[in-house]
Amino acid sequence: MPSEILLKIFSYLDAVSLLCAGCVSRRFYHLANDNFIWIRIYSTAFSPTRSNWRVNSVEKIAVSVSFLSVQDKEAGYWKKEYITKQIASVKAALADILKPVNPYTGLPVKTKEALRMFGLGWAIILKEKSGKEYIMEHADLSVNDTSVTVIWYGKNWPCLASLSTLDLCGVTPVFMDWYKTPTKHRLRWHSLIAKYNLSHLTVSTMIGCDRLIRIFCLHPGLLVGVWKKEEELAFVMANLHFHHLVERSTLGSATIPYELPPHSPFLDDSPEYGLHGYQLHVDLHSGGVFYLCGTFRNLFTKKGNIENGHVKLIVIHLKNNREHLPLIGKVGLSWKTDIFDGCIKSCSMMDVTLLDEHGKPFWCFSSPVCMRSPATPADGPSFLGQTYSVDYVDAEGRVHVELVWIRETEEYLIVNLVLYLSIAKINHWFGTEY
């Protein structure tokens, strides 16, 4: 078919259909880059002088701009301009919907709504040592109170021994409503959230197992399941905290993560500024089942509790029986693939949201954790039951939880919960010099 006729047909297509047509062949790609077609689409979508009284206003703008701007531009220029502006409009709409903040959680009120409205998703990119890449979109996800759990599984995993790294990316449709389209080849952009080294799947990172799989925890917040028999990937699970989740999933590039804006401390001349007024919300959950959902207010500490670069913030006191809390049900981390499913005892997901005295998120994370059997708690009472501990550590702090298994009631009881906050983080956040 002559190019003139194809261009005439393409001129009747919308942006999505025109982009799809450009994927058919090399000839179609070059024809679908026609600047006269794209400047018409651009002017229709982003005309600054739309008028309900003049039916042909858009056409006039397109014609006037086309003669001035089409001939001196390379093929595809106005297509790139249109896509760039579409991406900018999506980002602006996301920023607007995330403005309202919940005063109790310090997190955006409409995070769940933003995820649903804009079709945000997540993908992992598995990279072989040879450089070959495999892109896998999430197979399942569940939205929790302060986090999202995303799961990947399937039959077509590449050989684990050949893999070097795993990239976790947010995936956003370029066009606002296009995520509803069932087509597989829709236009999206990737935002790198974290990069993981798969050589770290060792004994030191293994946190649990059952008769079929072993699970490994890679910081931050990634769980990798490996079949015991074949030593191949079974599933990948990421737990993503709501704090800056939408920004991290949309505002980065395919190779560079989103960088948080610089923090400006709110200065105060209080003698122990930055050591009081904290509020903690902590969840332990798995597979939509919550074992713990607790909020603790008016937490404080003192300068005398600063030791080894951290300050000790006691949430549940070991010696105060009235503060001890039971977990609901038997703790276990649920997993599934397209063939099997199971539950690994004593493991779960932990979501922590710590707000400062101004109600701003100070320390937030979501991560797999497991209960281990330590010695009897030091300087504490003797409990009638097996004692366990849960620990989490990152650059900003540490969480230490001590639990006791009560045989009579068949439940875990939290008898101690302590946060160790980095003094470097406190000084940076509050402008102090502890």
Disulfide bonds with the S-S distance in Angstrom:
none
